[in-house]
Amino acid sequence: MAAKSLLGSLFALLVAFFARALAWQSNLGVLHLPKLYARAPIAESGPPPLVATIELDVWARRVGGPQPAYALPHQGKPAIRLLVWIGYAPDPHIRSFGHLALPVDPRAWAPQLVLEPEGPSPVIQSVLESRLKLLEVIGGHQLRPYSLRFELPPGLASATCFRLLERSYPDHKQPFCLPVEGLGVGELPAFAALPRRFREWSGADAGDEVRTVSVCDQLAPPQRYTDGVPALWAVVGPPRHPHSDRDWGQHLQQIAIRTVHYLAYHVAMGMSGLLLYTDAVQRHYLRRVPALQPYLTAGHLRLVDWDLPERNHADDGRGRPLGYNYDQALVTSHALLGLSACGANLLVLTTDFDEYLYSPKPGVRWPDSWAACMPRQSPPPQQRPVAVWGLMRFELLSSAVAPRDEAALWSASPQPAGEEAGAAAVVAQSPLLAYYDRRGAEPINRVHAKHILMPGREVVSFFVHEGAPLHGARQFVEADCLQLLHVSNYWRPRSHGGNGSLQHLDAGEFVEFRHWMAAGAAAAAAETAAGGAATATSR
């Protein structure tokens, strides 16, 4: 009996170990380290400038070992990369255009971080990645977080635990541990064959040295995705209510349906799925919506933990107050940091729910565009590998639906007409295909473009419309290859007589538009309706 009990305990520990190893890494492999302190000159406080205590939020990510699938040339050396934001408690509403801004001038000051390994190894000084030279062609420096890194010597390549400090507060130290990733999916066939009740068992403490399956392999399994056929994931920030409405259930129910429309279309277009940043309340409610379950189960929808607070506040006369998306630069930078450990077989599209990826060439889906018309190198004489692909955006309007009624289209749940109706039926009911027939004749100004990025090339100082790749170049994609359709009245009437910033747009001034998927969607809808009618008759 004792031997049997011991074997049972060992088996339970093994199952718990593998369960933790295989779990979805909802932080993208990034560890959040809040509340480090430093002293720095506060911007626009002088002369002479006020030197005050500031708060550092740090996000840390291990990169460079073991190498990812389809590794890039620079990815062989182990390092810890950091994303750093600065807060100033006396004034939490420093901002620009509704987005959070740094209280310091990054052209005059940067954190000086120190990494302490277990002694007697020497401490390691941080290296600033977001150097001013990289930012020469980018404005709005105070809207962009810092990027730093610690290069790990060979003796610390597999070390997991450290302490972090800022030199101006040397006795304030943040202990942390970053486990090494890289347990290959191919190493676990025996575990995959275990009964589900064992695979989901997690009652035992398997320790803190569990070597997890790489988030890169979770999002871009190397047996399916290569540098010639890369996975493409959309990244969207937390779906907060713009006015901090307390009816969370109703708001998030509508967000769930908008997510269904977004995913049904984009999965049909070949995209791998959506990385949706969420706080604890959003995750709780979204997981309870039945319409999202197929996408959560299939892995097309990945909820990323993002528990930063809301920052709503009254107008204090200093311009547009902080908005629901005040942390947009941090969200994108977090995704780029987390996935910077990945190789050339994973790309991300930084976007919003009201933007839809579109190829004007009928039948062309992802990754066909990657193979056929997306540039790999910048033009001569540089000819550097492209790391950031700019997508031109086109406004999209409907002549069939009034602007004030468009938002309701996107929050109306698709209604499959039969038990056998699947994803095709949901796509067939996409408002994009059914109602939108006018597109801007010219793209929105390039300064407002959105981007596909290769995180493995380490893109830093990203805000909304541009960033600086450390190992590559930026290049625009021709509009006849790939573009983004921006649904102007997706959330509220903003055009064609509306009261918003785009009210000058008029559907009558746009060119005719019909998505090439619309004909197939209409046929699928008719077939589904016929099937539903036949089922009802047979009953």
C-alpha positions as CSV (number, residue, x, y, z in Angstrom):
1,M,0.0,0.0,0.0
2,A,2.8,2.4,0.8
3,A,4.5,1.8,-2.5
4,K,1.2,2.3,-4.3
5,S,0.6,5.5,-2.4
6,L,4.1,6.7,-3.3
7,L,3.6,6.0,-6.9
8,G,0.3,7.8,-6.9
9,S,1.9,10.9,-5.3
10,L,4.7,10.8,-7.8
11,F,2.3,10.5,-10.7
12,A,0.2,13.4,-9.3
13,L,3.3,15.6,-9.1
14,L,4.3,14.7,-12.7
15,V,0.8,15.5,-14.0
16,A,0.9,18.8,-12.1
17,F,4.3,19.6,-13.5
18,F,3.2,19.0,-17.1
19,A,-0.1,20.8,-16.6
20,R,1.8,23.9,-15.5
21,A,4.3,23.5,-18.4
22,L,1.6,23.4,-21.0
23,A,-0.7,26.1,-19.6
24,W,-1.3,29.2,-21.8
25,Q,1.1,31.9,-20.8
26,S,-1.3,34.7,-20.4
27,N,1.5,37.1,-19.6
28,L,3.3,36.3,-22.8
29,G,6.3,35.3,-20.7
30,V,6.6,38.8,-19.3
31,L,7.0,39.5,-15.5
32,H,5.6,42.7,-14.1
33,L,7.7,44.3,-11.4
34,P,5.9,47.4,-9.9
35,K,7.1,50.1,-7.6
36,L,10.8,50.6,-8.1
37,Y,11.9,54.1,-7.2
38,A,14.3,56.6,-8.7
39,R,15.1,60.3,-8.6
40,A,14.9,62.3,-11.8
41,P,14.3,65.8,-13.1
42,I,10.6,66.5,-13.8
43,A,10.0,67.8,-17.3
44,E,8.8,71.4,-17.6
45,S,9.3,72.1,-13.9
46,G,12.1,74.6,-14.0
47,P,14.4,76.2,-14.4
48,P,16.1,74.8,-12.5
49,P,14.2,71.5,-12.9
50,L,12.6,69.9,-9.9
51,V,14.4,66.7,-9.0
52,A,11.8,64.4,-7.4
53,T,11.1,60.8,-6.6
54,I,9.4,58.9,-9.4
55,E,7.9,55.4,-9.6
56,L,9.1,52.8,-12.1
57,D,6.9,50.1,-13.5
58,V,9.1,47.4,-15.0
59,W,8.2,44.5,-17.3
60,A,10.9,41.9,-17.7
61,R,11.4,39.2,-20.4
62,R,14.0,36.6,-20.9
63,V,15.3,36.2,-24.5
64,G,18.1,34.5,-26.3
65,G,18.3,31.0,-24.9
66,P,17.3,28.4,-25.8
67,Q,17.0,29.7,-29.3
68,P,13.4,29.8,-30.8
69,A,12.3,28.1,-33.9
70,Y,13.4,30.0,-37.0
71,A,15.8,32.1,-34.9
72,L,17.1,35.4,-36.2
73,P,20.9,36.1,-36.3
74,H,20.9,38.2,-33.1
75,Q,18.9,35.9,-31.0
76,G,21.7,33.6,-29.8
77,K,22.9,35.5,-26.8
78,P,20.9,35.3,-23.5
79,A,19.6,38.5,-22.1
80,I,16.8,40.0,-20.0
81,R,14.9,42.8,-21.8
82,L,12.9,45.4,-19.9
83,L,10.1,47.7,-20.7
84,V,9.9,50.7,-18.2
85,W,7.3,53.3,-17.6
86,I,7.6,56.2,-15.2
87,G,4.9,57.5,-12.9
88,Y,4.8,60.6,-10.8
89,A,2.4,60.4,-7.8
90,P,1.8,64.2,-7.4
91,D,0.4,64.4,-11.0
92,P,-1.0,61.1,-12.3
93,H,-2.7,62.8,-15.3
94,I,0.3,63.9,-17.3
95,R,-0.8,63.2,-20.9
96,S,-0.9,64.1,-24.5
97,F,-3.9,63.6,-26.8
98,G,-5.6,61.5,-24.1
99,H,-2.6,59.1,-23.8
100,L,-0.4,58.8,-20.7
101,A,2.9,60.7,-21.0
102,L,6.2,60.4,-19.1
103,P,6.8,63.0,-16.4
104,V,10.4,63.2,-17.5
105,D,12.1,64.1,-20.8
106,P,13.6,60.9,-22.2
107,R,16.1,63.0,-24.2
108,A,17.6,64.2,-20.8
109,W,17.2,61.3,-18.5
110,A,16.9,57.5,-18.5
111,P,16.8,54.9,-15.7
112,Q,20.1,53.4,-14.6
113,L,19.1,49.9,-13.6
114,V,21.3,47.3,-11.9
115,L,20.8,43.5,-12.0
116,E,22.1,41.6,-9.0
117,P,22.6,37.9,-9.5
118,E,23.4,35.5,-6.6
119,G,26.9,36.4,-5.3
120,P,29.8,36.3,-6.0
121,S,28.9,37.1,-9.6
122,P,29.3,40.8,-10.4
123,V,26.3,43.0,-10.9
124,I,25.2,43.9,-14.4
125,Q,24.5,47.4,-15.6
126,S,21.5,48.0,-17.9
127,V,21.9,49.1,-21.5
128,L,19.4,51.5,-23.0
129,E,17.8,50.1,-26.2
130,S,15.6,53.1,-26.9
131,R,18.5,55.3,-27.8
132,L,17.9,58.8,-29.1
133,K,19.5,58.0,-32.5
134,L,16.7,55.5,-33.1
135,L,14.1,58.1,-32.2
136,E,15.3,60.9,-34.5
137,V,12.5,60.3,-37.0
138,I,9.8,59.7,-34.4
139,G,8.0,62.5,-32.5
140,G,6.2,62.4,-29.2
141,H,9.1,61.0,-27.1
142,Q,7.2,61.4,-23.9
143,L,4.5,59.0,-25.1
144,R,6.9,56.1,-25.5
145,P,8.2,53.8,-22.8
146,Y,11.8,53.1,-22.2
147,S,13.4,49.8,-23.4
148,L,16.5,48.4,-21.7
149,R,18.4,45.1,-21.5
150,F,20.8,43.1,-19.4
151,E,23.2,40.9,-21.3
152,L,23.7,37.7,-19.4
153,P,27.2,36.3,-19.2
154,P,27.6,32.5,-19.9
155,G,27.7,31.7,-16.3
156,L,24.2,33.2,-15.8
157,A,22.6,31.9,-18.9
158,S,20.4,29.5,-17.0
159,A,20.1,31.5,-13.8
160,T,16.5,32.3,-12.9
161,C,16.5,34.6,-9.9
162,F,17.8,38.1,-9.5
163,R,17.3,41.4,-7.7
164,L,16.7,44.7,-9.5
165,L,17.4,48.2,-8.4
166,E,17.8,51.8,-9.7
167,R,21.1,53.4,-8.9
168,S,19.6,56.5,-7.3
169,Y,17.7,54.2,-4.8
170,P,20.4,51.5,-4.2
171,D,18.8,50.0,-1.1
172,H,15.3,49.6,-2.7
173,K,15.5,46.2,-4.4
174,Q,13.0,44.1,-6.3
175,P,13.6,40.3,-6.1
176,F,12.2,38.3,-9.1
177,C,12.6,35.0,-10.9
178,L,12.2,34.4,-14.6
179,P,12.1,30.7,-15.5
180,V,13.8,29.5,-18.6
181,E,11.3,28.6,-21.3
182,G,11.6,26.0,-24.0
183,L,10.1,22.7,-23.1
184,G,9.4,21.4,-26.6
185,V,5.9,20.4,-27.5
186,G,7.4,17.4,-29.2
187,E,8.7,16.2,-25.8
188,L,5.3,15.6,-24.4
189,P,3.5,12.9,-26.4
190,A,3.1,10.7,-23.3
191,F,1.5,13.6,-21.4
192,A,-0.8,14.4,-24.3
193,A,-2.1,10.8,-24.3
194,L,-3.1,11.0,-20.6
195,P,-6.8,11.1,-19.8
196,R,-8.2,14.6,-19.5
197,R,-8.9,14.2,-15.8
198,F,-5.2,13.7,-15.2
199,R,-4.0,16.4,-17.6
200,E,-6.2,19.0,-15.8
201,W,-5.2,17.9,-12.3
202,S,-3.3,20.7,-10.6
203,G,-3.7,20.1,-6.9
204,A,0.0,19.5,-6.1
205,D,2.8,22.0,-5.9
206,A,5.2,21.3,-8.8
207,G,7.7,23.9,-7.7
208,D,8.8,27.2,-9.3
209,E,11.3,25.7,-11.7
210,V,8.8,24.4,-14.2
211,R,10.2,24.9,-17.6
212,T,7.2,25.9,-19.6
213,V,6.4,25.4,-23.3
214,S,7.5,28.5,-25.0
215,V,4.8,31.0,-25.7
216,C,6.3,31.2,-29.2
217,D,5.6,27.6,-29.8
218,Q,2.1,28.0,-28.4
219,L,1.2,30.8,-30.8
220,A,3.3,29.6,-33.8
221,P,3.9,25.8,-33.5
222,P,7.0,25.2,-35.6
223,Q,5.6,22.1,-37.2
224,R,2.9,24.3,-38.8
225,Y,4.4,27.8,-39.1
226,T,7.7,28.7,-40.7
227,D,9.6,31.8,-41.8
228,G,7.9,31.2,-45.2
229,V,4.5,30.6,-43.7
230,P,4.4,32.7,-40.5
231,A,1.6,32.9,-38.0
232,L,-0.2,36.3,-37.8
233,W,-1.8,37.4,-34.6
234,A,-3.8,40.6,-34.0
235,V,-3.1,42.6,-30.8
236,V,-6.0,44.7,-29.3
237,G,-5.9,46.6,-26.1
238,P,-8.3,46.2,-23.2
239,P,-12.0,46.8,-24.2
240,R,-12.8,49.3,-21.4
241,H,-16.0,51.3,-21.5
242,P,-15.2,54.8,-22.7
243,H,-17.1,56.3,-19.8
244,S,-16.4,53.7,-17.1
245,D,-20.0,52.4,-17.1
246,R,-20.8,50.1,-14.3
247,D,-23.0,47.8,-16.3
248,W,-20.0,45.5,-17.0
249,G,-22.2,42.6,-18.1
250,Q,-24.0,44.4,-20.9
251,H,-20.9,46.2,-22.1
252,L,-18.8,43.0,-22.2
253,Q,-21.6,41.0,-23.8
254,Q,-21.5,43.5,-26.7
255,I,-17.7,43.3,-26.7
256,A,-17.9,39.5,-26.9
257,I,-20.2,39.7,-30.0
258,R,-17.9,42.2,-31.6
259,T,-15.0,39.8,-30.9
260,V,-17.0,37.0,-32.6
261,H,-17.5,39.1,-35.7
262,Y,-13.8,40.1,-35.7
263,L,-12.5,36.5,-35.2
264,A,-14.9,34.8,-37.6
265,Y,-13.8,37.2,-40.4
266,H,-10.1,37.2,-39.7
267,V,-9.8,33.4,-39.1
268,A,-11.5,33.0,-42.5
269,M,-8.9,35.4,-43.9
270,G,-6.1,33.2,-42.6
271,M,-5.1,35.0,-39.4
272,S,-4.1,32.8,-36.5
273,G,-6.2,34.7,-34.0
274,L,-6.5,37.6,-31.5
275,L,-4.4,38.5,-28.5
276,L,-6.9,40.5,-26.5
277,Y,-5.6,42.4,-23.5
278,T,-8.0,42.1,-20.5
279,D,-8.3,43.0,-16.8
280,A,-9.7,40.6,-14.2
281,V,-13.3,41.7,-14.7
282,Q,-13.2,41.5,-18.4
283,R,-11.7,38.0,-18.3
284,H,-14.3,36.9,-15.9
285,Y,-17.3,38.0,-18.0
286,L,-15.9,37.2,-21.5
287,R,-15.2,33.6,-20.5
288,R,-18.9,33.2,-19.6
289,V,-20.2,34.2,-23.0
290,P,-21.2,31.1,-24.9
291,A,-20.6,32.7,-28.3
292,L,-16.9,33.0,-27.5
293,Q,-16.4,29.5,-26.3
294,P,-15.5,28.0,-29.7
295,Y,-12.8,30.6,-30.2
296,L,-11.4,30.1,-26.7
297,T,-11.4,26.3,-27.1
298,A,-9.8,26.4,-30.5
299,G,-7.1,28.8,-29.3
300,H,-8.0,31.6,-31.8
301,L,-8.8,33.9,-28.8
302,R,-6.1,34.3,-26.2
303,L,-6.8,36.5,-23.3
304,V,-3.7,38.4,-22.1
305,D,-3.5,39.5,-18.5
306,W,-3.4,43.3,-18.3
307,D,-4.5,44.5,-14.9
308,L,-3.6,48.2,-15.1
309,P,-6.3,50.4,-13.6
310,E,-8.7,52.8,-15.5
311,R,-7.5,56.4,-15.5
312,N,-10.7,58.4,-16.0
313,H,-10.7,61.9,-14.5
314,A,-12.4,65.2,-14.8
315,D,-11.1,67.7,-17.4
316,D,-8.4,69.9,-15.7
317,G,-8.0,72.3,-18.6
318,R,-4.8,70.7,-19.9
319,G,-6.3,69.2,-23.0
320,R,-8.1,66.0,-23.7
321,P,-8.4,63.9,-20.5
322,L,-6.9,60.5,-20.3
323,G,-9.1,58.1,-22.3
324,Y,-10.1,54.4,-22.0
325,N,-7.0,53.6,-24.1
326,Y,-4.6,55.8,-22.1
327,D,-2.1,52.9,-22.0
328,Q,-2.1,52.0,-25.7
329,A,1.7,52.5,-26.0
330,L,2.3,50.1,-23.1
331,V,-0.1,47.4,-24.4
332,T,1.7,47.3,-27.8
333,S,5.1,47.5,-26.2
334,H,4.2,44.7,-23.8
335,A,3.2,42.4,-26.7
336,L,6.4,43.3,-28.6
337,L,8.5,42.6,-25.6
338,G,6.8,39.3,-24.8
339,L,7.1,38.0,-28.3
340,S,10.6,39.3,-28.9
341,A,11.8,35.9,-27.8
342,C,10.1,34.4,-30.9
343,G,11.7,33.7,-34.3
344,A,10.8,34.7,-37.8
345,N,7.7,32.4,-37.9
346,L,5.5,34.8,-35.8
347,L,4.1,38.3,-36.8
348,V,1.6,40.6,-35.1
349,L,-0.8,43.2,-36.3
350,T,-1.3,46.1,-33.9
351,T,-4.9,47.2,-34.5
352,D,-8.3,47.9,-33.1
353,F,-11.7,46.2,-33.3
354,D,-12.9,48.6,-35.9
355,E,-10.1,47.7,-38.4
356,Y,-10.3,44.8,-40.8
357,L,-7.5,43.3,-42.7
358,Y,-8.2,43.1,-46.5
359,S,-6.5,42.0,-49.6
360,P,-8.0,43.6,-52.8
361,K,-7.0,40.6,-54.8
362,P,-10.0,38.1,-54.8
363,G,-9.3,34.9,-53.0
364,V,-6.0,36.1,-51.5
365,R,-5.8,35.3,-47.8
366,W,-3.0,35.2,-45.3
367,P,-0.2,34.0,-45.7
368,D,-0.6,34.4,-49.5
369,S,0.1,38.1,-49.2
370,W,3.2,37.4,-47.3
371,A,4.5,35.1,-50.0
372,A,3.4,37.2,-52.9
373,C,3.8,40.9,-52.3
374,M,5.1,41.9,-48.8
375,P,8.7,43.2,-49.1
376,R,11.5,41.4,-47.2
377,Q,14.2,44.0,-47.6
378,S,14.3,47.8,-47.7
379,P,15.2,49.4,-51.0
380,P,18.9,50.0,-52.0
381,P,21.4,51.1,-50.9
382,Q,20.5,49.9,-47.3
383,Q,18.7,46.6,-48.2
384,R,18.1,45.8,-44.6
385,P,15.6,43.1,-43.5
386,V,12.2,44.5,-43.0
387,A,10.9,44.3,-39.4
388,V,7.9,46.7,-39.6
389,W,5.4,46.7,-42.4
390,G,3.1,49.7,-42.7
391,L,-0.5,49.1,-43.8
392,M,-2.4,51.9,-45.4
393,R,-5.9,52.4,-43.9
394,F,-9.0,53.2,-45.9
395,E,-12.3,54.6,-44.4
396,L,-15.3,52.4,-44.9
397,L,-18.9,53.6,-44.9
398,S,-22.3,52.2,-45.6
399,S,-24.9,53.8,-47.9
400,A,-27.5,51.3,-46.7
401,V,-27.4,52.0,-42.9
402,A,-27.6,55.4,-41.1
403,P,-24.4,56.2,-39.2
404,R,-26.3,56.2,-35.9
405,D,-27.4,52.6,-36.5
406,E,-24.1,51.1,-37.5
407,A,-22.9,50.4,-34.0
408,A,-25.9,48.1,-33.4
409,L,-24.9,46.0,-36.4
410,W,-21.6,45.0,-34.7
411,S,-23.2,44.1,-31.3
412,A,-26.0,42.0,-32.8
413,S,-25.3,38.3,-32.2
414,P,-25.1,36.1,-35.3
415,Q,-28.0,33.7,-35.5
416,P,-27.0,30.4,-37.3
417,A,-30.1,28.8,-38.8
418,G,-29.5,25.2,-37.8
419,E,-27.5,22.9,-35.5
420,E,-24.9,22.2,-38.2
421,A,-24.1,25.9,-38.9
422,G,-20.5,26.7,-38.0
423,A,-17.9,29.4,-38.6
424,A,-19.0,29.9,-42.3
425,A,-22.5,30.9,-41.1
426,V,-21.1,33.4,-38.7
427,V,-18.8,34.9,-41.4
428,A,-21.8,35.0,-43.8
429,Q,-23.5,37.4,-41.3
430,S,-20.6,39.7,-41.0
431,P,-21.8,43.3,-41.2
432,L,-18.6,44.1,-43.2
433,L,-19.8,41.8,-46.0
434,A,-23.5,42.6,-45.8
435,Y,-23.7,46.4,-45.4
436,Y,-20.5,48.2,-46.3
437,D,-20.3,49.4,-49.9
438,R,-18.3,52.7,-49.9
439,R,-14.6,53.0,-49.4
440,G,-12.4,56.1,-49.3
441,A,-10.9,56.8,-52.7
442,E,-7.6,57.6,-51.0
443,P,-5.9,56.1,-48.0
444,I,-5.7,57.9,-44.6
445,N,-2.5,59.9,-44.2
446,R,0.5,57.5,-43.7
447,V,1.3,59.0,-40.3
448,H,-1.9,57.3,-39.1
449,A,-1.0,53.9,-40.6
450,K,-1.1,50.6,-38.6
451,H,1.5,47.9,-38.8
452,I,2.4,44.3,-39.0
453,L,5.6,43.6,-37.0
454,M,8.1,40.9,-36.5
455,P,8.6,41.1,-32.7
456,G,11.8,38.9,-32.9
457,R,13.5,41.9,-34.5
458,E,13.0,43.8,-31.2
459,V,10.9,46.9,-32.0
460,V,11.1,49.6,-29.3
461,S,9.5,52.9,-28.5
462,F,6.3,51.9,-30.2
463,F,3.3,54.1,-29.7
464,V,0.3,53.7,-32.1
465,H,1.5,54.4,-35.6
466,E,5.3,53.9,-35.5
467,G,8.3,52.4,-33.7
468,A,12.0,51.8,-34.0
469,P,13.3,48.3,-34.9
470,L,16.7,47.4,-33.4
471,H,17.4,44.8,-36.1
472,G,15.7,45.8,-39.3
473,A,13.9,48.5,-41.2
474,R,10.4,49.9,-41.7
475,Q,8.7,49.6,-45.1
476,F,5.2,50.2,-46.4
477,V,3.1,47.5,-48.1
478,E,1.5,48.5,-51.4
479,A,-2.3,49.0,-51.0
480,D,-3.0,46.5,-53.8
481,C,-1.3,43.9,-51.7
482,L,-2.8,44.4,-48.2
483,Q,-4.6,47.1,-46.4
484,L,-6.8,47.9,-43.4
485,L,-10.4,48.9,-43.7
486,H,-11.4,51.3,-40.9
487,V,-15.1,51.2,-40.1
488,S,-15.7,54.8,-39.3
489,N,-19.0,54.5,-37.4
490,Y,-18.2,51.2,-35.7
491,W,-18.5,52.5,-32.1
492,R,-20.6,55.7,-32.6
493,P,-21.6,58.0,-35.5
494,R,-18.5,59.9,-36.5
495,S,-19.2,60.7,-40.1
496,H,-21.8,61.5,-42.8
497,G,-23.6,64.0,-40.5
498,G,-22.3,62.8,-37.2
499,N,-20.8,65.0,-34.4
500,G,-17.4,63.4,-34.2
501,S,-13.9,64.1,-35.6
502,L,-14.7,62.4,-38.9
503,Q,-18.0,64.2,-39.7
504,H,-16.6,65.6,-42.9
505,L,-16.7,62.1,-44.5
506,D,-19.7,61.5,-46.8
507,A,-20.5,58.1,-48.3
508,G,-21.5,59.9,-51.5
509,E,-17.9,61.0,-52.0
510,F,-16.5,57.5,-51.7
511,V,-15.9,54.9,-54.4
512,E,-18.0,51.8,-54.7
513,F,-16.8,48.8,-52.7
514,R,-17.8,45.2,-52.5
515,H,-15.7,42.7,-50.6
516,W,-14.8,39.6,-52.7
517,M,-15.9,37.4,-49.8
518,A,-19.4,38.8,-49.9
519,A,-20.6,36.6,-52.8
520,G,-19.4,33.4,-51.0
521,A,-20.9,34.6,-47.8
522,A,-24.3,35.2,-49.3
523,A,-24.2,31.7,-50.8
524,A,-23.2,30.2,-47.5
525,A,-26.0,32.1,-45.8
526,A,-28.6,30.8,-48.2
527,E,-27.3,27.3,-47.8
528,T,-27.5,27.6,-44.0
529,A,-31.0,29.0,-44.2
530,A,-32.1,26.2,-46.5
531,G,-30.5,23.6,-44.1
532,G,-32.2,25.2,-41.1
533,A,-35.6,25.2,-42.9
534,A,-35.2,21.5,-43.8
535,T,-34.3,20.6,-40.2
536,A,-37.3,22.5,-38.9
537,T,-39.6,20.7,-41.4
538,S,-38.2,17.3,-40.5
539,R,-39.0,18.0,-36.9
